[in-house]
Amino acid sequence: QVQLVESGGGSVQAGGSLRLSCAASGYTFSRYCVGWFRQAPGKEREGVATVDAGGLSTYYADSVKGRFTISQDKVKNTLTLEMHNLKPEDPAMYYCAADNIMWRSGTCTVSPAPGTFTYWGPGTQVTVSS
């Protein structure tokens, strides 16, 4: 049974940084397309950053390019999202997401859609105060 659990959310002032982490059980991140999505109240869930199987290609939403970095630790089997220069538009529930088809590329790092990800963590809240 696959379980994903996020950690690292919290409240920071605008311009601050947070580091989100996702731990998995029953799953190896490096073999699948995985990533981070976020959803603010009243808005659709959107892809923030993804990395393909093998970690060769990444995707970042335009709104976070240059500020967020996605990475994998293959030894610890964790997925991390480093967030810097947080802005008032970044607050949301952040979710770790994972594909269920090994080595599938497809739209993973082109235009990731929530529907293509099978496994989801419960989310971690990010709040930014101005």
N, C-alpha and C positions, 0 to 999 in steps of 0.2 A: 504494500500500500504506500503510495507516494504522499508525502506530507511536506509542505513548504511553510516555513515560519520566518517572518520578517522581524527585524529589530532595528533600533537606532533612530526611530522617529522622535520628534520632540518639538519644542518651541524655540525659535531663535529670532533675533532681530534681523531686519533686512540687511543684506550684505554678509550675513553670517554663513556658516557651513554646517552641514550634517553628513553623516556617513550611515547609509542604510546597508544592512546585511541580510541575506537570505540563506538560511540553512535548509538542507533537504535530507529527508530520509527515504530510502528506497528509490533513489534517483541519483544519476550522475550528470551534473550540469554540462560538462564538457562534450557530451555526446548529442546534445540537443540544442535547438534554438530556444533561448531563454531571455528574459528581460524584465523590465520594470514598466508598469503602467500606473497612471494616477487618475483619480476621479474626485472632482470637487463637487460640492452640493449643487444639484440642478444641472450638472453638465455630464456629458458622455465620458466614458472611460477612454483615455487616450494613451497611446504608446509614448513613453518617455525615452527609453533606450533599450536596445536589444543587442544580443551578440549571437552569432550563428554557431552551429556545432563545430567544434575545433577552435573557435575563438579567432577566426581569421578576418571576420567582417563585423562591423558594428553599424548601428543606426541610432541617430539622435533626432529627436524632434527639434525643429528650428528654434523653438523657444528656449531650449536648454543647451544648444551647441556652444561650446567654449566654456560652459559652467559646470556641466555634469560629466562624469566619467563612469562608464560601466566596466567592470572587470570580474574575472573569475579567479579563484584560488583552487587549483586542481588538487592540491594536497588536502586542504581542509574541506573541499567540495562546497564552497560557498560562492555566492554571487553578491557583488557589492556595487553600490551606487554612491559615488562621491559627489556631493552637491556643494558648490561654492557660489558665493555672491547671490544668495537666495533673495528672491524678489517677492513683492506682495502678490504676484500672480501664481506663485508656486505652491501655496498651501493646498493640500488635498490629502486624501487617503492614498498611500502608495502601496502598490501590490507587486509582489514577485510572481512571475508567470513562467510556465514551462510547457513546451510542446511534448507530445506523446509519441512522436515518430522520430526514431533515431536518425541522425544525419540528414534530416530534411532541410533544404534551404528555402526554396520558394520565396515567399515575401518577407521572410524573417527580418532581413536588414534593408528592405526596400520600403515597404509600407505595412508594418506589422499591425494586424487587427486583433482585437481581443478574442474573436471567435475562433482563431486558429490556435489558441493556447488552451490546453486541456486542464492543466493543474494550476491552482492559484493558492497563494497564502491568504491569511485572514486580513492582511493589511496593517500598515503602521501609519499613524497620523503625523503629518508635518504641518506645523503652524509657523507663519512668519509675521512678525509684528513690525510695523513701520515706526 
